[in-house]
């Protein structure tokens, strides 16, 4: 099993720092994140907390600088130590999943540090190889939606592929215009989100419009209702899941056994939960592709490293972070991303 290859890695932590990152995004909101930097034996391991609340990051920086992490662990014992702690300081996070995001920051930093202290990298430790990573660009359309944003991107680079977030104001004209590009690989219906700024309630007319309009695209995170189920079950090979996927148990709880899943490592919280799910999907012939969360720093590299090892040729929603800038430059990396020539730890650059 994959986790067995890393669970017993030794990791020594002498101290740590929290690093603040903030940036405007192409989706119209300001993203804040915190990078946890664990130091030990002259090495530094880093992991990114992608919690979607700036206030939670401010509290983290105010109250989280004096936590007791110094000591000698295995990766597995450190994971248990972090899981038993309160990383939100007595407050209830805005969404329960935020606890996983912060735990992942510490666990990925510890894995990065342990690998560096062992003078190795994730691929070597797992007895795998890094391959070039195919990526797609994830974006929401302008308001009102026209498709111009996608066409503008294609004018810059006609080889780009896209993951889009359909909403109920997408007209048939918009669907037809985008379908003509042949560049849409995934449609995120956001039907599994509740109480967030991106909720998209089940809309049978929208579902039919996009499922039929993009016959080769993944249909991600639909809401399964009495009205939408017949359409979805007739395209079950294309229906994929993202937001609910956090462990093997969550895969087994899906409405049907999927053929494809979207993997966002931060959703799992622990390295063990992620690697056990990767093992489960391999054993059950479930194909995977990667997803991102507007990471601003090292978290994006970690997505590239994991995608490179497990699903490099899939339509991964892990475009380099510069693609999320409000005004992206003209010299952006192109797909596929070349693997590092001399990797260490979880670094992938």
PyMOL commands that set and color helices and strands:
alter all, ss='L'
color gray80, all
select helices_A, chain A and resi 3-5+54-63+75-84+97-117+122-125+148-156+172-179+204-213+229-233+236-238+248-252+265-268+271-283+298-310+321-324
alter helices_A, ss='H'
color red, helices_A
select strands_A, chain A and resi 10-13+15-24+30-40+43-49+71-74+137-139+162-164+184-188+218-220+239-241+260-263+287-290
alter strands_A, ss='S'
color yellow, strands_A
deselect
rebuild
show_as cartoon
